[in-house]
Amino acid sequence: MRKILFICSLILICFPCHSQNWVKTFTDGSWVDVVWVIETFDKGYLILDNENPPGFLWLIKTDINGSELWEKKIGTGQYQIRFGNIEQTYDGGYILAGGSNKYDINNEDPIVIKLNPCGELEWCSVINTQGRYDFSTRVKQTPEGEYVMLAMYSDPSYIVQLFKFDSEGSLLWKKNYRPDSLIFDEEVNDVRVDFDGYLLTSKCFYPDPGNPNIGYERPYFIKTDTAGNITWWVVYGEVNGYRGQVWDQTIRSSSGNYYGYGWHSNYCDAPGLVKIIGNGQESYFQDVIPGACPGGLATATFLDDTTLVMLAGGTVNNVYTRCWMKTDTMGICKYYVEYLEDWMGNTTHTVRTHDNKFVNVSKGTSHLIYLYKINSNLEFDTVYSHQYVYDSLCPGGVISDTINPDCDLIVGIDDVLSESILYHMKIYPNPALATLTIEFPKHLQMTDKKSGLTTSSIYYTGQSTTLEVYDFNGKNVFTKEIPKDLQHLEIDISSWNRGVFYFRLIYKNQTVSGEKIILQ
């Protein structure tokens, strides 16, 4: 009897443990297009969802068990806005990139947004190219605290662009890429930041050797230095004949080799893994579910130096299978767990956690977001009982609200506008007697001289500027903050000493316009 009671008590104890397996769902009634998840510094998770129709971005912050802590909406619903990824920054905030048609109603523009640790807007920049449909797919922070953003179609002669911004969102440089004229129909996915530069992951169409008239879909990688200059590039399959594409994040081993995952389409779309040596040479590829047709590889990451964890699916002998698997670095399966959940097939992103678990985000039918975690045995994980402190950088807590992004508009990239009226103050009369009228520019020209590199761009006055006036001896005699969109200002100068005065306009700690005025 005691033995029976002991077994029953075990069942009662274990049943609630099993019932707390780690699968969470979220909905606000809108159609979802969930794309990204990250583990935050406090061991919680942040989900990025583009709502459909694409008028809002939805951010959901959870604790370590997937229970919602707060949410943010970005957008107004009056224009399209969508994002490709979100990353946590060194200061505990967040950086996002995507596309918005707020400033070009019929076309999207690349947009990058920086939030502080409390989810509040710090800055926002838009690359405005009127009449051109372009957008960004990724943004990542660099070791020095700046940001690189991967974009498409921001130049009429090139498809692939890489932009670099400083920590305040000011544009440092832009690079275009097409190292071979036989490449066409590129489609960029991801930029990876390494200590020695950046890796761009794309797909393109490229012919077999000796047959330049027919292009085939192939993975396409560009490695640059930290200044954006190409160090090597490879259209994967040019040597070994591989056709297909890779998905979002190219992963890197501790030995410096790169692995891309997606599908292999020489005969059918099969889940495929490709390897590139760290110097850009093709290495090998592997169908991770041999004979699967059709199928695909949704996500992959490293468990350790010799083991990859990935989600793959495909049809073998008319039977569809979907499984999480462990493989060696050759892509040969060592262990797998099959899953029947249909929603799992829509998994878009995975992240390895601090304790070697794997948190994944997926979209179900219509309105549901799925967040799920599997352990190193590839089974649904169980919840934690330990208490954690969240959002400690926000003593007052984080408020769930909606953000209307107020962005600097970068309207010129390659050529500085020549019309001085666009980016200089106009002050009159000159000489002056009792009053002055100041007309503020619609755009601000900024020059960045970081590391000896000088570039110029045109910025819309999306944030306030500061007007300062100095006399001939360098003494400050007038300071006023100029709100955004203020076009004119009149100043009473009747009590000022007569002489020469220097007026300067300050934006982001930089003088963007200056004029000398004589008071008679």
RASULFEN-V796695 format. One record per backbone hydrogen bond with DSSP energy under -1.0 kcal/mol. NH is the residue of the N-H (numbers start at 1). CO is the residue of the C=O. If there is no record, write none. Layout:
BEGIN
NH/CO
NH/CO
END
This chain:
BEGIN
5/1
6/2
7/3
8/4
9/5
10/6
11/7
12/8
13/9
14/10
15/11
18/14
19/15
21/18
22/381
23/21
24/371
26/369
31/52
32/366
35/48
36/48
38/46
40/44
43/40
45/62
46/38
47/60
48/36
49/58
50/33
51/56
52/31
55/53
57/74
58/49
59/72
60/47
61/70
62/45
63/67
66/63
69/61
70/61
72/59
73/401
74/57
75/403
77/55
81/54
82/99
84/97
87/95
89/93
92/89
94/115
95/87
96/113
97/85
98/111
99/82
100/109
101/80
107/104
109/100
111/98
112/125
113/96
114/123
115/94
116/120
119/116
122/114
123/114
125/112
126/408
127/110
128/410
132/129
134/108
135/152
136/98
137/150
138/150
140/148
142/146
145/142
147/165
148/140
149/163
150/138
151/161
152/135
153/159
161/151
162/175
163/149
164/173
165/147
166/170
169/166
172/164
173/164
175/162
177/160
183/180
184/205
187/203
189/201
190/201
192/199
194/197
197/194
198/224
199/192
200/222
201/190
202/220
203/187
204/218
205/184
206/216
211/208
214/211
216/206
218/204
220/202
221/234
222/200
223/232
224/198
225/229
228/225
231/223
232/223
234/221
236/219
238/235
241/237
244/217
245/263
247/261
251/259
253/257
256/253
258/276
259/251
260/274
262/272
263/245
264/270
265/243
270/264
270/268
272/262
273/286
274/260
275/284
276/258
277/281
280/277
283/275
286/273
288/271
292/289
293/315
295/269
296/313
297/262
298/311
301/309
303/307
304/307
308/327
309/301
310/325
311/299
312/323
313/296
314/321
315/294
316/319
319/316
321/314
323/312
324/337
325/310
326/335
327/308
328/332
331/328
334/326
335/326
337/324
339/322
345/342
346/343
347/344
348/361
349/361
351/359
353/357
356/353
358/374
359/351
360/372
361/349
362/370
364/368
367/365
369/26
370/362
371/24
372/360
373/22
374/358
375/379
378/375
381/373
394/391
397/394
403/73
408/124
410/126
411/458
422/419
424/420
426/439
428/437
432/518
436/491
437/428
438/489
439/426
440/487
443/422
444/459
446/457
448/455
452/449
453/450
455/448
457/446
458/412
459/444
460/409
461/442
462/460
465/482
466/506
467/480
468/504
469/478
470/502
471/475
474/471
477/469
478/469
480/467
482/465
486/483
489/438
491/436
493/434
496/493
499/519
501/517
502/470
503/515
504/468
505/513
506/466
507/510
512/505
515/503
517/501
519/499
520/432
END
